[in-house]
Amino acid sequence: MVITDIEAVLEYKPLKKKELLLKEGQVNKHIYFIEKGSVKTYKTSLNDKDYISKIY
C-alpha cells in the first residue's frame, strides 16, 4: 500500500474555529489527521469553566 492508496480513502473534514469534532461521551469511530492548525481536548466543570487537557 502506498500513500496514494491511503489518500484515495481519506475523507476531508474541514473544521471552523471553535467547531466541535466530538462531544463528551460520543464514541469515536474514525482516525483524524490535522493538516493545518491545532485541536484541543478539554473538560467543562460543573461551574461551566473549561479545562484544557491536551493540545494537538
HTML snippet that shows the backbone in 3Dmol.js (N, CA, C, O; Angstrom):
<script src="https://3Dmol.org/build/3Dmol-min.js"></script>
<div id="view" style="width:600px;height:400px;position:relative"></div>
<script>
const pdb = `
ATOM      1  N   MET A   1       0.861  -1.182   0.000  1.00  0.00           N
ATOM      2  CA  MET A   1       0.000   0.000   0.000  1.00  0.00           C
ATOM      3  C   MET A   1       0.903   1.238   0.000  1.00  0.00           C
ATOM      4  O   MET A   1       1.863   1.326   0.765  1.00  0.00           O
ATOM      5  N   VAL A   2       0.577   2.171  -0.859  1.00  0.00           N
ATOM      6  CA  VAL A   2       1.349   3.418  -0.943  1.00  0.00           C
ATOM      7  C   VAL A   2       0.474   4.591  -0.528  1.00  0.00           C
ATOM      8  O   VAL A   2      -0.733   4.447  -0.335  1.00  0.00           O
ATOM      9  N   ILE A   3       1.099   5.751  -0.397  1.00  0.00           N
ATOM     10  CA  ILE A   3       0.387   6.957   0.051  1.00  0.00           C
ATOM     11  C   ILE A   3      -0.836   7.244  -0.812  1.00  0.00           C
ATOM     12  O   ILE A   3      -1.881   7.620  -0.281  1.00  0.00           O
ATOM     13  N   THR A   4      -0.737   7.078  -2.104  1.00  0.00           N
ATOM     14  CA  THR A   4      -1.889   7.372  -2.974  1.00  0.00           C
ATOM     15  C   THR A   4      -3.072   6.452  -2.670  1.00  0.00           C
ATOM     16  O   THR A   4      -4.226   6.864  -2.796  1.00  0.00           O
ATOM     17  N   ASP A   5      -2.792   5.215  -2.272  1.00  0.00           N
ATOM     18  CA  ASP A   5      -3.873   4.295  -1.884  1.00  0.00           C
ATOM     19  C   ASP A   5      -4.581   4.795  -0.629  1.00  0.00           C
ATOM     20  O   ASP A   5      -5.806   4.737  -0.530  1.00  0.00           O
ATOM     21  N   ILE A   6      -3.802   5.280   0.319  1.00  0.00           N
ATOM     22  CA  ILE A   6      -4.377   5.809   1.565  1.00  0.00           C
ATOM     23  C   ILE A   6      -5.174   7.076   1.278  1.00  0.00           C
ATOM     24  O   ILE A   6      -6.282   7.247   1.786  1.00  0.00           O
ATOM     25  N   GLU A   7      -4.607   7.961   0.464  1.00  0.00           N
ATOM     26  CA  GLU A   7      -5.303   9.215   0.132  1.00  0.00           C
ATOM     27  C   GLU A   7      -6.631   8.957  -0.564  1.00  0.00           C
ATOM     28  O   GLU A   7      -7.566   9.747  -0.428  1.00  0.00           O
ATOM     29  N   ALA A   8      -6.722   7.874  -1.298  1.00  0.00           N
ATOM     30  CA  ALA A   8      -7.951   7.555  -2.032  1.00  0.00           C
ATOM     31  C   ALA A   8      -9.125   7.269  -1.098  1.00  0.00           C
ATOM     32  O   ALA A   8     -10.279   7.450  -1.487  1.00  0.00           O
ATOM     33  N   VAL A   9      -8.847   6.826   0.120  1.00  0.00           N
ATOM     34  CA  VAL A   9      -9.936   6.506   1.044  1.00  0.00           C
ATOM     35  C   VAL A   9     -10.117   7.559   2.136  1.00  0.00           C
ATOM     36  O   VAL A   9     -11.000   7.423   2.984  1.00  0.00           O
ATOM     37  N   LEU A  10      -9.298   8.598   2.125  1.00  0.00           N
ATOM     38  CA  LEU A  10      -9.432   9.661   3.123  1.00  0.00           C
ATOM     39  C   LEU A  10     -10.643  10.530   2.831  1.00  0.00           C
ATOM     40  O   LEU A  10     -10.996  10.767   1.675  1.00  0.00           O
ATOM     41  N   GLU A  11     -11.260  10.992   3.879  1.00  0.00           N
ATOM     42  CA  GLU A  11     -12.372  11.932   3.759  1.00  0.00           C
ATOM     43  C   GLU A  11     -11.972  13.205   4.493  1.00  0.00           C
ATOM     44  O   GLU A  11     -11.704  13.176   5.694  1.00  0.00           O
ATOM     45  N   TYR A  12     -11.932  14.316   3.776  1.00  0.00           N
ATOM     46  CA  TYR A  12     -11.539  15.586   4.379  1.00  0.00           C
ATOM     47  C   TYR A  12     -12.709  16.198   5.125  1.00  0.00           C
ATOM     48  O   TYR A  12     -13.832  16.234   4.622  1.00  0.00           O
ATOM     49  N   LYS A  13     -12.435  16.677   6.327  1.00  0.00           N
ATOM     50  CA  LYS A  13     -13.470  17.306   7.136  1.00  0.00           C
ATOM     51  C   LYS A  13     -12.914  18.617   7.683  1.00  0.00           C
ATOM     52  O   LYS A  13     -12.349  18.641   8.777  1.00  0.00           O
ATOM     53  N   PRO A  14     -13.070  19.699   6.937  1.00  0.00           N
ATOM     54  CA  PRO A  14     -12.580  20.982   7.449  1.00  0.00           C
ATOM     55  C   PRO A  14     -13.431  21.450   8.625  1.00  0.00           C
ATOM     56  O   PRO A  14     -14.656  21.332   8.602  1.00  0.00           O
ATOM     57  N   LEU A  15     -12.777  21.979   9.644  1.00  0.00           N
ATOM     58  CA  LEU A  15     -13.479  22.495  10.819  1.00  0.00           C
ATOM     59  C   LEU A  15     -13.237  23.988  10.952  1.00  0.00           C
ATOM     60  O   LEU A  15     -12.140  24.482  10.693  1.00  0.00           O
ATOM     61  N   LYS A  16     -14.270  24.691  11.356  1.00  0.00           N
ATOM     62  CA  LYS A  16     -14.129  26.115  11.648  1.00  0.00           C
ATOM     63  C   LYS A  16     -13.649  26.273  13.083  1.00  0.00           C
ATOM     64  O   LYS A  16     -13.807  25.366  13.900  1.00  0.00           O
ATOM     65  N   LYS A  17     -13.070  27.414  13.384  1.00  0.00           N
ATOM     66  CA  LYS A  17     -12.600  27.694  14.731  1.00  0.00           C
ATOM     67  C   LYS A  17     -13.753  27.514  15.722  1.00  0.00           C
ATOM     68  O   LYS A  17     -14.863  27.992  15.486  1.00  0.00           O
ATOM     69  N   LYS A  18     -13.484  26.831  16.816  1.00  0.00           N
ATOM     70  CA  LYS A  18     -14.436  26.551  17.902  1.00  0.00           C
ATOM     71  C   LYS A  18     -15.482  25.492  17.545  1.00  0.00           C
ATOM     72  O   LYS A  18     -16.356  25.203  18.363  1.00  0.00           O
ATOM     73  N   GLU A  19     -15.415  24.911  16.352  1.00  0.00           N
ATOM     74  CA  GLU A  19     -16.347  23.844  15.978  1.00  0.00           C
ATOM     75  C   GLU A  19     -15.913  22.546  16.661  1.00  0.00           C
ATOM     76  O   GLU A  19     -14.719  22.254  16.730  1.00  0.00           O
ATOM     77  N   LEU A  20     -16.863  21.774  17.161  1.00  0.00           N
ATOM     78  CA  LEU A  20     -16.560  20.530  17.859  1.00  0.00           C
ATOM     79  C   LEU A  20     -16.380  19.382  16.877  1.00  0.00           C
ATOM     80  O   LEU A  20     -17.144  19.222  15.925  1.00  0.00           O
ATOM     81  N   LEU A  21     -15.351  18.592  17.136  1.00  0.00           N
ATOM     82  CA  LEU A  21     -15.127  17.378  16.358  1.00  0.00           C
ATOM     83  C   LEU A  21     -15.932  16.234  16.974  1.00  0.00           C
ATOM     84  O   LEU A  21     -16.602  15.483  16.265  1.00  0.00           O
ATOM     85  N   LEU A  22     -15.860  16.111  18.288  1.00  0.00           N
ATOM     86  CA  LEU A  22     -16.632  15.128  19.057  1.00  0.00           C
ATOM     87  C   LEU A  22     -17.131  15.780  20.331  1.00  0.00           C
ATOM     88  O   LEU A  22     -16.487  16.678  20.875  1.00  0.00           O
ATOM     89  N   LYS A  23     -18.274  15.326  20.802  1.00  0.00           N
ATOM     90  CA  LYS A  23     -18.789  15.796  22.093  1.00  0.00           C
ATOM     91  C   LYS A  23     -18.453  14.763  23.161  1.00  0.00           C
ATOM     92  O   LYS A  23     -18.250  13.588  22.856  1.00  0.00           O
ATOM     93  N   GLU A  24     -18.397  15.204  24.403  1.00  0.00           N
ATOM     94  CA  GLU A  24     -18.098  14.296  25.505  1.00  0.00           C
ATOM     95  C   GLU A  24     -19.102  13.149  25.520  1.00  0.00           C
ATOM     96  O   GLU A  24     -20.310  13.363  25.421  1.00  0.00           O
ATOM     97  N   GLY A  25     -18.585  11.935  25.644  1.00  0.00           N
ATOM     98  CA  GLY A  25     -19.429  10.749  25.668  1.00  0.00           C
ATOM     99  C   GLY A  25     -19.669  10.132  24.301  1.00  0.00           C
ATOM    100  O   GLY A  25     -20.123   8.992  24.211  1.00  0.00           O
ATOM    101  N   GLN A  26     -19.372  10.866  23.235  1.00  0.00           N
ATOM    102  CA  GLN A  26     -19.544  10.357  21.884  1.00  0.00           C
ATOM    103  C   GLN A  26     -18.442   9.335  21.590  1.00  0.00           C
ATOM    104  O   GLN A  26     -17.292   9.539  21.981  1.00  0.00           O
ATOM    105  N   VAL A  27     -18.779   8.249  20.910  1.00  0.00           N
ATOM    106  CA  VAL A  27     -17.800   7.223  20.561  1.00  0.00           C
ATOM    107  C   VAL A  27     -17.126   7.604  19.250  1.00  0.00           C
ATOM    108  O   VAL A  27     -17.794   7.870  18.250  1.00  0.00           O
ATOM    109  N   ASN A  28     -15.803   7.628  19.265  1.00  0.00           N
ATOM    110  CA  ASN A  28     -15.034   7.965  18.071  1.00  0.00           C
ATOM    111  C   ASN A  28     -14.887   6.724  17.194  1.00  0.00           C
ATOM    112  O   ASN A  28     -14.423   5.683  17.658  1.00  0.00           O
ATOM    113  N   LYS A  29     -15.281   6.838  15.928  1.00  0.00           N
ATOM    114  CA  LYS A  29     -15.198   5.712  15.003  1.00  0.00           C
ATOM    115  C   LYS A  29     -14.240   5.989  13.854  1.00  0.00           C
ATOM    116  O   LYS A  29     -14.222   5.249  12.870  1.00  0.00           O
ATOM    117  N   HIS A  30     -13.445   7.044  13.969  1.00  0.00           N
ATOM    118  CA  HIS A  30     -12.560   7.449  12.879  1.00  0.00           C
ATOM    119  C   HIS A  30     -11.168   7.772  13.403  1.00  0.00           C
ATOM    120  O   HIS A  30     -10.953   7.908  14.608  1.00  0.00           O
ATOM    121  N   ILE A  31     -10.239   7.891  12.479  1.00  0.00           N
ATOM    122  CA  ILE A  31      -8.896   8.394  12.781  1.00  0.00           C
ATOM    123  C   ILE A  31      -8.807   9.764  12.129  1.00  0.00           C
ATOM    124  O   ILE A  31      -9.189   9.934  10.971  1.00  0.00           O
ATOM    125  N   TYR A  32      -8.305  10.737  12.869  1.00  0.00           N
ATOM    126  CA  TYR A  32      -8.216  12.093  12.351  1.00  0.00           C
ATOM    127  C   TYR A  32      -6.765  12.514  12.203  1.00  0.00           C
ATOM    128  O   TYR A  32      -5.929  12.197  13.048  1.00  0.00           O
ATOM    129  N   PHE A  33      -6.472  13.224  11.130  1.00  0.00           N
ATOM    130  CA  PHE A  33      -5.163  13.808  10.897  1.00  0.00           C
ATOM    131  C   PHE A  33      -5.338  15.315  10.810  1.00  0.00           C
ATOM    132  O   PHE A  33      -6.223  15.803  10.106  1.00  0.00           O
ATOM    133  N   ILE A  34      -4.508  16.039  11.513  1.00  0.00           N
ATOM    134  CA  ILE A  34      -4.570  17.503  11.474  1.00  0.00           C
ATOM    135  C   ILE A  34      -3.625  17.978  10.389  1.00  0.00           C
ATOM    136  O   ILE A  34      -2.410  17.805  10.492  1.00  0.00           O
ATOM    137  N   GLU A  35      -4.182  18.575   9.350  1.00  0.00           N
ATOM    138  CA  GLU A  35      -3.365  19.057   8.236  1.00  0.00           C
ATOM    139  C   GLU A  35      -2.808  20.449   8.530  1.00  0.00           C
ATOM    140  O   GLU A  35      -1.677  20.767   8.160  1.00  0.00           O
ATOM    141  N   LYS A  36      -3.612  21.269   9.196  1.00  0.00           N
ATOM    142  CA  LYS A  36      -3.208  22.645   9.478  1.00  0.00           C
ATOM    143  C   LYS A  36      -3.970  23.121  10.711  1.00  0.00           C
ATOM    144  O   LYS A  36      -5.152  22.814  10.872  1.00  0.00           O
ATOM    145  N   GLY A  37      -3.298  23.865  11.576  1.00  0.00           N
ATOM    146  CA  GLY A  37      -3.952  24.393  12.765  1.00  0.00           C
ATOM    147  C   GLY A  37      -3.725  23.499  13.970  1.00  0.00           C
ATOM    148  O   GLY A  37      -2.761  22.734  14.008  1.00  0.00           O
ATOM    149  N   SER A  38      -4.602  23.592  14.948  1.00  0.00           N
ATOM    150  CA  SER A  38      -4.470  22.795  16.168  1.00  0.00           C
ATOM    151  C   SER A  38      -5.847  22.407  16.693  1.00  0.00           C
ATOM    152  O   SER A  38      -6.863  23.003  16.335  1.00  0.00           O
ATOM    153  N   VAL A  39      -5.850  21.400  17.545  1.00  0.00           N
ATOM    154  CA  VAL A  39      -7.078  20.905  18.162  1.00  0.00           C
ATOM    155  C   VAL A  39      -6.801  20.735  19.648  1.00  0.00           C
ATOM    156  O   VAL A  39      -5.717  20.299  20.036  1.00  0.00           O
ATOM    157  N   LYS A  40      -7.775  21.077  20.474  1.00  0.00           N
ATOM    158  CA  LYS A  40      -7.603  20.879  21.914  1.00  0.00           C
ATOM    159  C   LYS A  40      -8.690  19.961  22.440  1.00  0.00           C
ATOM    160  O   LYS A  40      -9.803  19.918  21.917  1.00  0.00           O
ATOM    161  N   THR A  41      -8.339  19.228  23.488  1.00  0.00           N
ATOM    162  CA  THR A  41      -9.331  18.446  24.216  1.00  0.00           C
ATOM    163  C   THR A  41      -9.506  19.107  25.569  1.00  0.00           C
ATOM    164  O   THR A  41      -8.544  19.570  26.183  1.00  0.00           O
ATOM    165  N   TYR A  42     -10.742  19.142  26.018  1.00  0.00           N
ATOM    166  CA  TYR A  42     -10.999  19.821  27.287  1.00  0.00           C
ATOM    167  C   TYR A  42     -12.213  19.223  27.978  1.00  0.00           C
ATOM    168  O   TYR A  42     -13.021  18.528  27.362  1.00  0.00           O
ATOM    169  N   LYS A  43     -12.322  19.502  29.247  1.00  0.00           N
ATOM    170  CA  LYS A  43     -13.485  19.133  30.058  1.00  0.00           C
ATOM    171  C   LYS A  43     -14.099  20.413  30.593  1.00  0.00           C
ATOM    172  O   LYS A  43     -13.389  21.388  30.840  1.00  0.00           O
ATOM    173  N   THR A  44     -15.394  20.416  30.770  1.00  0.00           N
ATOM    174  CA  THR A  44     -16.093  21.557  31.350  1.00  0.00           C
ATOM    175  C   THR A  44     -16.527  21.183  32.762  1.00  0.00           C
ATOM    176  O   THR A  44     -17.148  20.142  32.978  1.00  0.00           O
ATOM    177  N   SER A  45     -16.192  22.045  33.720  1.00  0.00           N
ATOM    178  CA  SER A  45     -16.531  21.780  35.122  1.00  0.00           C
ATOM    179  C   SER A  45     -18.010  22.065  35.379  1.00  0.00           C
ATOM    180  O   SER A  45     -18.719  22.568  34.507  1.00  0.00           O
ATOM    181  N   LEU A  46     -18.452  21.742  36.564  1.00  0.00           N
ATOM    182  CA  LEU A  46     -19.851  21.978  36.936  1.00  0.00           C
ATOM    183  C   LEU A  46     -20.213  23.460  36.921  1.00  0.00           C
ATOM    184  O   LEU A  46     -21.379  23.815  36.743  1.00  0.00           O
ATOM    185  N   ASN A  47     -19.206  24.333  37.108  1.00  0.00           N
ATOM    186  CA  ASN A  47     -19.472  25.778  37.058  1.00  0.00           C
ATOM    187  C   ASN A  47     -19.162  26.360  35.675  1.00  0.00           C
ATOM    188  O   ASN A  47     -18.909  27.557  35.541  1.00  0.00           O
ATOM    189  N   ASP A  48     -19.185  25.500  34.645  1.00  0.00           N
ATOM    190  CA  ASP A  48     -19.013  25.883  33.234  1.00  0.00           C
ATOM    191  C   ASP A  48     -17.649  26.472  32.896  1.00  0.00           C
ATOM    192  O   ASP A  48     -17.547  27.272  31.966  1.00  0.00           O
ATOM    193  N   LYS A  49     -16.613  26.104  33.616  1.00  0.00           N
ATOM    194  CA  LYS A  49     -15.263  26.538  33.283  1.00  0.00           C
ATOM    195  C   LYS A  49     -14.582  25.417  32.497  1.00  0.00           C
ATOM    196  O   LYS A  49     -14.633  24.253  32.894  1.00  0.00           O
ATOM    197  N   ASP A  50     -13.938  25.780  31.366  1.00  0.00           N
ATOM    198  CA  ASP A  50     -13.242  24.799  30.533  1.00  0.00           C
ATOM    199  C   ASP A  50     -11.823  24.579  31.034  1.00  0.00           C
ATOM    200  O   ASP A  50     -11.110  25.531  31.350  1.00  0.00           O
ATOM    201  N   TYR A  51     -11.420  23.309  31.103  1.00  0.00           N
ATOM    202  CA  TYR A  51     -10.064  22.928  31.488  1.00  0.00           C
ATOM    203  C   TYR A  51      -9.449  22.141  30.337  1.00  0.00           C
ATOM    204  O   TYR A  51      -9.892  21.035  30.029  1.00  0.00           O
ATOM    205  N   ILE A  52      -8.435  22.709  29.708  1.00  0.00           N
ATOM    206  CA  ILE A  52      -7.774  22.063  28.575  1.00  0.00           C
ATOM    207  C   ILE A  52      -6.935  20.897  29.087  1.00  0.00           C
ATOM    208  O   ILE A  52      -6.134  21.057  30.008  1.00  0.00           O
ATOM    209  N   SER A  53      -7.124  19.713  28.480  1.00  0.00           N
ATOM    210  CA  SER A  53      -6.330  18.554  28.881  1.00  0.00           C
ATOM    211  C   SER A  53      -5.186  18.280  27.912  1.00  0.00           C
ATOM    212  O   SER A  53      -4.124  17.820  28.331  1.00  0.00           O
ATOM    213  N   LYS A  54      -5.385  18.554  26.619  1.00  0.00           N
ATOM    214  CA  LYS A  54      -4.322  18.352  25.624  1.00  0.00           C
ATOM    215  C   LYS A  54      -4.521  19.307  24.457  1.00  0.00           C
ATOM    216  O   LYS A  54      -5.641  19.710  24.142  1.00  0.00           O
ATOM    217  N   ILE A  55      -3.403  19.659  23.824  1.00  0.00           N
ATOM    218  CA  ILE A  55      -3.436  20.439  22.584  1.00  0.00           C
ATOM    219  C   ILE A  55      -2.630  19.667  21.549  1.00  0.00           C
ATOM    220  O   ILE A  55      -1.497  19.262  21.812  1.00  0.00           O
ATOM    221  N   TYR A  56      -3.209  19.465  20.380  1.00  0.00           N
ATOM    222  CA  TYR A  56      -2.540  18.735  19.298  1.00  0.00           C
ATOM    223  C   TYR A  56      -2.241  19.683  18.163  1.00  0.00           C
ATOM    224  O   TYR A  56      -1.678  19.273  17.148  1.00  0.00           O
TER     225      TYR A  56
END
`;
const viewer = $3Dmol.createViewer("view");
viewer.addModel(pdb, "pdb");
viewer.setStyle({}, {cartoon: {color: "spectrum"}});
viewer.zoomTo();
viewer.render();
</script>
